[in-house]
């Protein structure tokens, strides 16, 4: 048809329009134009049309054919319309499987059979066109399927945006979702972590590898916990036997009553452990299913990417569920202790110790497991700040609320906000940040190298009216009881209210003390050049001074909990130490086994007892301090 129209236009000089002619125009060229228009409109279409539209188009085409042939074909057309098309449809499919032309060649009036269907271009390709299609920069990552597969099920089209019905061309890392152009313009115009979808698909291999490692680790953890629980279940039977033997031999008359009492208590713990075992078995089965689904993802396409995102969410749910199951539990073999006052024959002591799940909690995070057992520290989350133009240089970190943390990157003049699930937002700064501090769990104060302090509201993502500047160098920040505490040059500390006015100056001479923390009317700082750690009162008097180069070298970032205990990072010793509020007790609580190379910034959330530690390169770890 296209070739015929082309010849008639150029050789017979018949005017065949490329658009649909007016209904009143019944010339020879207009009827040809109608047939060609509807051929182009519907021959490759995958969209259904209503019965009324079909009938209207059918009448238009049949009338055009009748006029062109100058023969009344109404009966033949009605027979085609009302007859059984089952056999015809099968023949059409069979014919198309053999004769489906290449759309690219057909456009050039070349007859060549197609071999694949491109889901991105929405057209068929022959082998020759496929070779070019596969190497072209704009189409080398397009997804293609065999033409037979497409013709048997034409519904296999490109995955499109459910809201805008357009193809996914981009991917938002912050929201972990594919986007069409309208999504970017409407709902994600403020997102700064958007990349082309093909790059995200290419990088999905790394995501798959990480998911595979996590799901394998989760499965190993569940397997190990189940072994412990099964061991406990066996120990219950042993302990029940001990109870029967001990009590019946010592107390002939009271044996049955004591046995009943103890067995009842054991049964309660046994039932609880059986419930735990059943729940863990369910999670074990689900985790194996996730691992199996992950192993089936062998193609690099958007479907695989979206499946991996779904698996990632399910892994997170599994991890949270396991943590919830093991909350406040310990797994240890329990023992029964019985004693009888043989003289009075009145006192019977029967104690049953709680089942212990401490080993299970350790198994959930193998890294630094022995250290956590000693200190009661549980890692909640890991963070990784991506590199931008320059190398990362994280010098400040802050816990904002239960789900959001912030990092100050001096290397790229930015604030990075991250949730426990990943990136949330980046804020570009006019100059290098020095330090940050959370203000009322909804705002972040940031000190900068232009000797100013500003506050950003994370609910509106706008800067507050607060503004402070000083002629001296402004360093570390802390927030305590509605006041901002700032290290200023070699002078000491300024106490600033939320209107930007200085309420007090605490004079403390000395330099190389970049960070400050406040708790219970005490100031804490570490001097990295001499290895000294200080605690001052608000008049500048030294309460205590420590020097532990062998334990922390050099001391750098410092933070405090609600009891006045201090936590200090060792940038070269790659650790974090604990110092009691009176300065008399010190111990290492996080060692280099946590892979915290060059830790600098540190922050403690006094309300939730969580500790955030970050390194210059952009890695961060969030810990729950179960006991200090």
C-alpha positions as CSV (number, residue, x, y, z in Angstrom):
1,X,0.0,0.0,0.0
2,X,2.7,2.6,0.8
3,X,4.5,1.8,-2.4
4,X,1.3,2.0,-4.4
5,X,0.5,5.4,-2.9
6,X,4.0,6.6,-3.6
7,X,3.8,5.6,-7.3
8,X,0.4,7.1,-7.8
9,X,1.5,10.4,-6.2
10,X,4.6,10.8,-8.4
11,X,3.7,9.0,-11.7
12,X,-0.1,9.5,-11.9
13,X,0.0,12.8,-10.2
14,X,-3.0,11.8,-8.0
15,X,-3.3,14.0,-4.8
16,X,-3.2,11.5,-1.9
17,X,-3.1,13.3,1.4
18,X,-1.1,12.1,4.4
19,X,-3.9,13.1,6.8
20,X,-7.5,11.9,7.1
21,X,-9.6,13.7,4.4
22,X,-12.9,15.4,5.2
23,X,-15.9,13.1,5.2
24,X,-17.5,15.0,2.3
25,X,-14.4,14.6,0.0
26,X,-15.0,11.4,-2.0
27,X,-12.4,11.8,-4.7
28,X,-10.2,9.0,-5.9
29,X,-7.2,10.3,-4.0
30,X,-9.1,11.0,-0.9
31,X,-10.4,7.3,-0.7
32,X,-6.9,6.1,-1.1
33,X,-5.8,8.4,1.6
34,X,-8.5,7.1,3.9
35,X,-7.4,3.5,3.4
36,X,-3.7,4.4,3.9
37,X,-4.5,6.5,7.0
38,X,-6.4,3.7,8.8
39,X,-3.7,1.2,7.7
40,X,-1.0,3.2,9.4
41,X,-3.3,3.9,12.4
42,X,-4.3,0.4,13.3
43,X,-2.0,-2.2,11.6
44,X,0.5,-2.0,14.4
45,X,-1.8,-0.8,17.1
46,X,-2.1,-2.7,20.4
47,X,-5.0,-0.7,21.8
48,X,-8.6,-1.9,21.7
49,X,-11.3,0.3,20.1
50,X,-15.0,0.4,20.9
51,X,-17.6,-1.4,18.8
52,X,-19.0,1.9,17.7
53,X,-15.6,3.2,16.5
54,X,-14.9,-0.1,14.8
55,X,-18.2,0.1,12.9
56,X,-17.6,3.7,11.9
57,X,-14.1,2.9,10.6
58,X,-15.4,-0.3,8.9
59,X,-18.1,1.7,7.0
60,X,-15.7,4.4,6.0
61,X,-13.2,1.9,4.5
62,X,-15.8,-0.3,2.8
63,X,-17.4,2.7,1.1
64,X,-14.1,3.9,-0.1
65,X,-13.2,0.5,-1.5
66,X,-16.7,0.3,-3.2
67,X,-16.2,3.7,-4.8
68,X,-12.7,2.8,-6.0
69,X,-13.8,-0.5,-7.5
70,X,-17.1,1.0,-8.8
71,X,-18.7,-2.3,-7.7
72,X,-21.3,-2.8,-5.0
73,X,-19.5,-5.0,-2.4
74,X,-21.9,-4.5,0.5
75,X,-23.0,-8.1,0.7
76,X,-19.4,-9.3,0.7
77,X,-18.4,-6.8,3.4
78,X,-21.4,-7.8,5.6
79,X,-20.4,-11.5,5.2
80,X,-16.9,-10.7,6.4
81,X,-18.2,-8.7,9.3
82,X,-20.7,-11.2,10.6
83,X,-19.0,-14.5,9.7
84,X,-16.9,-16.6,12.0
85,X,-13.4,-15.3,12.2
86,X,-11.9,-18.0,14.4
87,X,-10.3,-19.9,11.6
88,X,-9.3,-16.6,9.9
89,X,-7.6,-15.3,13.0
90,X,-5.6,-18.5,13.3
91,X,-4.5,-18.1,9.7
92,X,-3.6,-14.5,10.2
93,X,-1.5,-15.3,13.2
94,X,0.2,-18.1,11.3
95,X,0.7,-15.8,8.3
96,X,2.1,-13.1,10.5
97,X,4.6,-15.4,12.1
98,X,6.0,-16.1,8.7
99,X,5.5,-12.8,6.9
100,X,5.7,-10.1,9.6
101,X,7.7,-7.4,7.8
102,X,10.5,-5.4,9.4
103,X,9.0,-2.0,10.2
104,X,12.3,-0.1,9.5
105,X,12.7,-1.8,6.1
106,X,9.0,-1.3,5.3
107,X,9.5,2.5,5.9
108,X,12.2,2.4,3.2
109,X,9.9,0.3,1.0
110,X,12.1,-2.8,1.5
111,X,10.5,-6.2,2.1
112,X,12.3,-8.1,4.8
113,X,11.0,-10.5,7.4
114,X,11.4,-9.4,11.0
115,X,13.0,-11.5,13.7
116,X,12.5,-9.5,16.9
117,X,10.2,-6.9,18.4
118,X,11.8,-3.9,20.3
119,X,9.8,-3.1,23.4
120,X,11.3,0.4,23.6
121,X,10.9,1.4,20.0
122,X,7.6,-0.5,19.6
123,X,8.4,-1.9,16.2
124,X,9.7,-5.0,14.5
125,X,13.3,-5.5,13.2
126,X,14.9,-7.8,10.8
127,X,18.4,-9.3,11.5
128,X,20.2,-6.5,9.6
129,X,18.3,-3.7,11.4
130,X,18.8,-5.5,14.7
131,X,22.6,-5.5,14.2
132,X,22.6,-1.8,13.8
133,X,20.0,-1.3,16.6
134,X,22.2,-3.3,19.0
135,X,25.3,-1.1,18.5
136,X,23.7,2.3,18.2
137,X,24.4,4.4,21.3
138,X,20.7,5.4,21.8
139,X,19.3,1.8,21.4
140,X,22.0,-0.6,22.5
141,X,20.3,-1.2,25.8
142,X,16.8,-1.6,24.4
143,X,14.9,-4.7,25.3
144,X,13.9,-7.0,22.4
145,X,11.9,-10.3,22.3
146,X,11.4,-12.9,19.5
147,X,8.8,-11.8,17.0
148,X,7.0,-15.1,17.5
149,X,6.7,-14.4,21.2
150,X,5.4,-10.9,20.5
151,X,2.8,-12.0,17.9
152,X,1.4,-14.7,20.2
153,X,1.0,-12.1,23.0
154,X,1.1,-8.5,21.7
155,X,0.4,-7.3,25.2
156,X,4.1,-7.6,25.9
157,X,4.9,-4.0,25.4
158,X,7.2,-1.6,27.1
159,X,6.4,-1.1,30.8
160,X,5.0,2.4,31.1
161,X,4.1,4.8,33.9
162,X,0.7,3.9,35.3
163,X,-0.1,7.6,35.9
164,X,1.1,9.2,32.7
165,X,1.1,6.2,30.3
166,X,4.6,7.1,29.1
167,X,7.8,5.1,29.0
168,X,10.2,5.1,31.9
169,X,13.3,7.0,30.9
170,X,14.8,7.9,34.3
171,X,15.3,6.5,37.8
172,X,15.2,8.3,41.1
173,X,17.7,6.9,43.6
174,X,16.2,8.9,46.4
175,X,12.8,7.4,46.0
176,X,14.0,4.2,44.4
177,X,11.5,4.2,41.6
178,X,11.5,4.5,37.7
179,X,10.2,7.8,36.3
180,X,8.7,9.0,33.0
181,X,9.4,12.5,31.7
182,X,6.2,13.9,33.3
183,X,7.1,12.3,36.6
184,X,10.4,14.1,36.6
185,X,8.7,17.4,35.7
186,X,5.8,17.1,38.2
187,X,6.6,15.1,41.2
188,X,10.4,14.8,41.2
189,X,11.5,18.2,40.0
190,X,13.3,18.9,43.3
191,X,15.0,15.5,43.4
192,X,18.8,15.7,42.8
193,X,19.5,12.0,42.5
194,X,17.9,11.2,39.1
195,X,19.8,9.2,36.5
196,X,18.9,7.7,33.0
197,X,17.0,4.4,33.4
198,X,19.5,2.5,31.3
199,X,22.3,3.5,33.7
200,X,20.2,2.2,36.6
201,X,19.6,-1.1,34.7
202,X,23.3,-1.4,34.0
203,X,24.2,-0.9,37.6
204,X,21.5,-3.4,38.7
205,X,24.1,-6.2,38.6
206,X,25.8,-4.6,41.6
207,X,22.4,-4.3,43.3
208,X,21.7,-7.9,42.6
209,X,25.0,-9.0,44.0
210,X,24.4,-7.0,47.2
211,X,20.9,-8.4,47.6
212,X,22.2,-11.9,47.0
213,X,24.8,-11.4,49.8
214,X,22.2,-9.9,52.2
215,X,19.6,-12.6,51.6
216,X,22.3,-15.3,52.0
217,X,23.5,-13.7,55.2
218,X,19.9,-13.4,56.5
219,X,19.3,-17.1,55.7
220,X,22.5,-18.1,57.4
221,X,21.5,-16.1,60.5
222,X,18.1,-17.7,60.6
223,X,19.6,-21.2,60.2
224,X,22.0,-20.5,63.1
225,X,19.2,-19.2,65.3
226,X,17.0,-22.2,64.5
227,X,19.9,-24.5,65.6
228,X,20.1,-22.6,68.9
229,X,16.3,-22.8,69.4
230,X,16.2,-26.5,68.5
231,X,19.0,-27.1,71.0
232,X,16.9,-25.3,73.6
233,X,13.9,-27.4,72.8
234,X,15.9,-30.5,73.4
235,X,17.2,-29.1,76.7
236,X,13.6,-28.7,77.9
237,X,13.2,-32.5,77.7
238,X,16.4,-33.0,79.6
239,X,15.4,-30.4,82.3
240,X,12.0,-32.0,82.7
241,X,13.7,-35.3,83.4
242,X,15.9,-33.6,86.0
243,X,12.9,-32.1,87.7
244,X,11.2,-35.5,87.9
245,X,14.2,-37.2,89.3
246,X,15.3,-34.5,91.8
247,X,11.9,-33.8,93.2
248,X,10.7,-37.3,93.5
249,X,13.8,-38.5,95.3
250,X,13.8,-35.6,97.9
251,X,10.1,-35.0,98.4
252,X,8.0,-38.2,98.4
253,X,4.8,-36.5,99.5
254,X,5.2,-33.2,97.7
255,X,6.8,-34.5,94.5
256,X,3.7,-34.4,92.4
257,X,2.8,-30.8,93.4
258,X,6.3,-29.5,92.9
259,X,6.7,-31.4,89.6
260,X,3.4,-29.9,88.3
261,X,4.5,-26.4,89.3
262,X,7.9,-26.6,87.6
263,X,6.6,-28.4,84.5
264,X,3.9,-25.8,84.1
265,X,6.6,-23.0,84.1
266,X,8.7,-25.0,81.7
267,X,5.7,-25.6,79.4
268,X,5.1,-21.8,79.2
269,X,8.7,-21.2,78.1
270,X,8.5,-24.3,75.8
271,X,5.3,-23.0,74.2
272,X,6.9,-19.6,73.7
273,X,10.0,-21.1,72.1
274,X,7.9,-23.3,69.9
275,X,6.0,-20.2,68.6
276,X,9.4,-18.6,68.0
277,X,10.6,-21.7,66.2
278,X,7.5,-21.7,63.9
279,X,7.9,-18.0,63.2
280,X,11.6,-18.4,62.4
281,X,10.8,-21.4,60.1
282,X,8.3,-19.2,58.2
283,X,10.9,-16.5,57.7
284,X,13.5,-19.2,56.7
285,X,11.1,-20.4,54.0
286,X,10.3,-16.9,52.8
287,X,14.1,-16.0,52.7
288,X,14.8,-19.1,50.7
289,X,12.1,-18.1,48.3
290,X,13.6,-14.6,47.9
291,X,17.0,-16.2,47.3
292,X,15.5,-18.4,44.6
293,X,13.7,-15.5,42.9
294,X,16.9,-13.5,43.0
295,X,18.8,-16.4,41.2
296,X,16.3,-16.3,38.4
297,X,17.1,-12.7,37.5
298,X,19.4,-13.2,34.6
299,X,18.4,-10.4,32.3
300,X,19.4,-6.8,32.5
301,X,16.1,-4.9,32.0
302,X,13.7,-2.8,33.9
303,X,11.6,-5.8,35.0
304,X,14.7,-7.2,36.7
305,X,15.4,-3.8,38.3
306,X,11.8,-3.5,39.6
307,X,11.9,-7.1,40.8
308,X,15.1,-6.4,42.7
309,X,13.6,-3.3,44.3
310,X,10.6,-5.4,45.4
311,X,13.0,-8.1,46.8
312,X,15.0,-5.4,48.6
313,X,11.9,-4.2,50.4
314,X,11.0,-7.7,51.3
315,X,14.5,-8.3,52.7
316,X,14.1,-5.2,54.8
317,X,10.8,-6.5,56.1
318,X,12.4,-9.8,56.9
319,X,15.3,-8.1,58.8
320,X,12.9,-6.0,60.8
321,X,10.6,-9.0,61.6
322,X,13.6,-11.1,62.8
323,X,14.8,-8.2,65.0
324,X,11.3,-7.8,66.4
325,X,11.0,-11.6,67.1
326,X,14.3,-11.5,69.0
327,X,13.7,-8.2,70.8
328,X,14.6,-8.5,74.5
329,X,15.2,-12.3,74.2
330,X,18.3,-14.4,74.7
331,X,19.1,-18.0,73.6
332,X,20.9,-20.0,76.3
333,X,20.2,-23.4,77.8
334,X,18.3,-22.8,81.0
335,X,18.6,-24.8,84.2
336,X,16.3,-25.7,87.0
337,X,17.5,-25.2,90.6
338,X,15.6,-27.0,93.3
339,X,16.3,-27.0,97.0
340,X,14.5,-28.5,100.0
341,X,14.7,-27.7,103.7
342,X,15.0,-31.3,104.9
343,X,14.5,-30.4,108.5
344,X,11.4,-28.3,108.2
345,X,10.1,-30.0,105.1
346,X,8.3,-26.7,104.3
347,X,10.4,-24.7,102.0
348,X,10.6,-25.6,98.3
349,X,12.6,-23.5,95.9
350,X,12.1,-24.0,92.2
351,X,13.6,-21.4,89.8
352,X,13.5,-21.4,86.0
353,X,15.8,-19.1,84.1
354,X,14.7,-17.2,81.0
355,X,15.5,-18.6,77.6
356,X,18.4,-16.4,76.3
357,X,18.6,-15.1,72.7
358,X,21.8,-13.1,73.1
359,X,23.6,-15.4,70.7
360,X,20.8,-14.9,68.1
361,X,21.2,-11.1,68.3
362,X,24.9,-11.5,67.8
363,X,24.3,-13.7,64.8
364,X,22.1,-11.1,63.2
365,X,25.2,-8.9,62.7
366,X,28.4,-11.0,62.6
367,X,30.7,-7.9,62.2
368,X,32.1,-7.0,65.6
369,X,29.9,-9.6,67.3
370,X,32.2,-10.2,70.3
371,X,32.5,-6.4,70.9
372,X,28.7,-6.0,70.9
373,X,28.4,-8.8,73.4
374,X,30.6,-7.0,75.8
375,X,29.2,-3.5,75.3
376,X,25.5,-4.1,74.4
377,X,25.8,-2.1,71.1
378,X,23.6,-3.2,68.2
379,X,24.2,-1.8,64.7
380,X,20.9,-0.5,63.2
381,X,21.9,0.7,59.8
382,X,24.8,1.4,57.5
383,X,25.1,4.5,55.3
384,X,27.2,5.3,52.2
385,X,27.4,8.8,50.9
386,X,28.0,8.8,47.1
387,X,30.9,10.7,45.7
388,X,30.2,13.8,43.6
389,X,32.7,16.0,41.7
390,X,35.3,16.0,44.5
391,X,36.2,13.3,47.0
392,X,33.9,13.1,50.0
393,X,35.2,14.8,53.2
394,X,32.5,14.2,55.8
395,X,33.3,16.3,58.9
396,X,29.9,16.5,60.6
397,X,27.0,14.1,61.2
398,X,23.8,14.4,63.1
399,X,20.8,12.2,64.1
400,X,17.6,14.2,63.2
401,X,14.8,11.9,64.1
402,X,13.9,8.2,64.3
403,X,14.4,7.8,60.5
404,X,16.6,10.6,59.2
405,X,20.3,11.4,59.6
406,X,22.4,14.2,58.1
407,X,26.1,14.4,56.9
408,X,28.1,17.5,56.2
409,X,30.4,17.1,53.2
410,X,33.2,19.6,53.2
411,X,34.6,18.2,49.9
412,X,31.5,19.1,47.9
413,X,29.9,21.9,49.9
414,X,26.7,20.0,50.7
415,X,24.4,18.5,53.3
416,X,23.2,15.0,52.7
417,X,20.0,13.8,54.3
418,X,19.5,10.1,54.4
419,X,16.7,7.8,55.8
420,X,17.3,4.3,57.1
421,X,16.2,3.2,53.6
422,X,18.5,5.4,51.6
423,X,18.9,8.9,50.1
424,X,16.3,11.6,50.9
425,X,17.7,15.0,49.8
426,X,20.9,17.0,49.2
427,X,21.3,20.7,50.0
428,X,24.0,22.7,48.2
429,X,25.9,25.2,50.3
430,X,27.5,28.4,49.4
431,X,30.8,27.4,51.0
432,X,32.4,24.6,53.0
433,X,30.5,23.3,56.0
434,X,32.4,23.0,59.3
435,X,30.0,21.1,61.6
436,X,26.2,20.4,62.0
437,X,23.9,19.9,65.0
438,X,20.2,18.9,65.2
439,X,17.8,21.5,66.6
440,X,14.6,20.1,68.1
441,X,14.6,17.0,65.8
442,X,13.2,19.1,62.9
443,X,16.0,21.5,62.0
444,X,19.7,21.4,61.4
445,X,22.2,24.1,62.3
446,X,25.3,24.3,60.1
447,X,28.5,26.3,60.7
448,X,30.4,27.3,57.6
449,X,33.8,28.6,56.7
450,X,32.5,32.1,56.0
451,X,32.1,32.3,59.9
452,X,28.3,32.0,59.8
453,X,25.7,29.7,61.3
454,X,22.5,29.0,59.5
455,X,19.5,26.7,60.3
456,X,17.5,24.7,57.7
457,X,14.0,23.3,58.4
458,X,13.8,19.7,57.0
459,X,10.0,19.8,57.0
460,X,9.8,22.8,54.6
461,X,13.4,22.5,53.2
462,X,13.8,26.2,53.7
463,X,16.3,28.2,55.6
464,X,15.1,29.7,58.9
465,X,15.3,33.4,59.6
466,X,18.1,32.7,62.1
467,X,21.4,34.1,61.2
468,X,24.7,34.4,63.1
469,X,28.2,35.6,62.1
470,X,31.4,36.4,63.9
471,X,34.7,37.9,63.1
472,X,36.4,34.8,64.5
473,X,36.5,31.3,63.0
474,X,33.4,29.3,63.9
475,X,34.0,25.6,64.5
476,X,32.0,22.8,66.1
477,X,28.3,23.0,67.0
478,X,26.1,21.5,69.7
479,X,22.5,22.1,70.7
480,X,21.3,21.8,74.3
481,X,18.2,23.2,76.1
482,X,17.2,25.6,73.3
483,X,20.7,27.0,72.9
484,X,23.4,26.6,70.3
485,X,27.0,26.1,71.6
486,X,29.7,26.9,69.1
487,X,33.5,26.6,69.3
488,X,35.0,29.9,68.2
489,X,38.7,30.1,67.1
490,X,41.1,29.8,70.0
491,X,38.9,31.9,72.2
492,X,36.5,29.4,73.7
493,X,32.8,28.8,73.2
494,X,29.8,31.0,72.5
495,X,26.3,30.2,73.8
496,X,23.7,31.5,71.3
497,X,19.9,31.6,71.7
498,X,17.6,30.8,68.8
499,X,17.2,34.5,68.0
500,X,20.9,34.7,67.1
501,X,22.0,36.6,70.2
502,X,25.1,35.6,72.3
503,X,24.0,34.9,75.8
504,X,27.4,33.9,77.2
505,X,31.1,33.5,76.3
506,X,33.0,30.7,77.9
507,X,36.7,31.6,77.6
508,X,39.0,28.6,77.2
509,X,42.3,29.2,75.5
510,X,43.8,26.7,73.1
511,X,43.5,25.5,69.5
512,X,43.0,22.3,67.6
513,X,39.8,21.6,69.4
514,X,37.3,21.6,66.5
515,X,34.3,19.8,68.1
516,X,32.1,20.5,71.1
517,X,29.4,18.6,73.0
518,X,27.2,19.6,75.9
519,X,25.4,17.6,78.6
520,X,24.3,18.5,82.2
521,X,25.8,22.0,82.1
522,X,29.2,20.6,81.0
523,X,31.3,21.2,77.9
524,X,33.3,18.5,76.3
525,X,36.1,18.8,73.7
526,X,39.0,16.8,72.4
527,X,42.4,18.3,71.3
528,X,43.7,16.1,68.5
529,X,47.3,17.5,68.4
530,X,48.1,16.6,72.1
531,X,45.6,13.7,72.5
532,X,43.9,15.4,75.4
533,X,40.2,15.1,76.2
534,X,38.5,17.8,78.4
535,X,35.4,18.4,80.4
536,X,34.7,22.0,81.5
537,X,31.9,23.7,83.4
538,X,30.1,26.6,81.9
539,X,32.5,29.1,83.5
540,X,35.5,27.5,81.8
541,X,36.8,25.6,84.8
542,X,38.3,22.2,84.0
543,X,36.4,19.3,85.7
544,X,38.7,16.6,84.3
545,X,41.4,16.1,81.6
546,X,42.4,12.8,80.1
547,X,45.1,11.7,77.7
548,X,44.8,8.2,76.2
549,X,47.0,8.1,73.1
550,X,47.3,4.3,73.5
551,X,43.5,3.9,73.5
552,X,42.3,6.6,71.0
553,X,44.7,8.3,68.5
554,X,44.1,11.1,67.9
555,X,40.9,12.0,69.6
556,X,38.7,14.0,67.2
557,X,34.9,14.0,67.2
558,X,33.1,14.0,70.6
559,X,29.5,13.6,71.7
560,X,27.7,12.9,75.0
561,X,24.6,11.1,76.3
562,X,22.0,12.3,78.7
563,X,24.0,11.0,81.7
564,X,27.1,13.0,80.8
565,X,29.1,10.1,79.4
566,X,31.4,11.0,76.5
567,X,32.1,9.2,73.2
568,X,35.2,10.1,71.2
569,X,36.4,9.0,67.8
570,X,40.0,7.9,67.1
571,X,40.8,8.9,63.6
572,X,44.0,6.9,63.2
573,X,43.2,4.1,65.7
574,X,39.9,3.7,63.8
575,X,37.8,3.3,66.9
576,X,35.3,4.9,69.4
577,X,35.9,5.0,73.1
578,X,33.6,5.6,76.1
579,X,34.4,7.9,79.0
580,X,32.2,8.0,82.1
581,X,30.8,11.3,83.2
582,X,33.4,11.6,86.0
583,X,36.3,10.7,83.7
584,X,37.3,7.7,85.8
585,X,36.1,4.9,83.5
586,X,37.2,4.4,79.9
587,X,36.9,1.6,77.4
588,X,36.8,0.9,73.7
589,X,33.2,0.3,72.5
590,X,33.7,0.2,68.7
591,X,36.9,-1.2,67.3
592,X,38.5,-1.2,63.8
593,X,36.6,-4.5,63.1
594,X,33.6,-2.3,62.2
595,X,35.5,-1.1,59.1
596,X,35.3,2.5,60.2
597,X,38.5,3.8,58.6
598,X,39.3,7.3,59.7
599,X,36.2,8.0,61.8
600,X,35.8,11.8,62.5
601,X,32.2,12.9,63.1
602,X,30.0,11.4,65.8
603,X,26.6,12.2,67.3
604,X,24.4,10.8,70.2
605,X,20.7,11.1,70.3
606,X,19.9,11.5,74.0
607,X,16.2,10.6,73.5
608,X,16.6,7.3,71.7
609,X,20.1,6.3,72.9
610,X,21.5,5.9,69.4
611,X,25.0,6.7,68.2
612,X,26.0,7.8,64.7
613,X,29.6,7.5,63.6
614,X,30.9,8.6,60.2
615,X,34.2,8.5,58.3
616,X,35.6,11.1,56.0
617,X,35.0,8.9,52.9
618,X,31.3,8.9,53.4
619,X,30.6,5.7,55.3
620,X,28.4,5.9,58.4
621,X,27.1,3.5,61.0
622,X,24.1,3.9,63.3
623,X,24.2,2.0,66.6
624,X,21.6,1.3,69.4
625,X,23.2,1.6,72.9
626,X,21.4,-1.1,74.8
627,X,23.5,-0.5,77.9
628,X,26.1,2.1,78.5
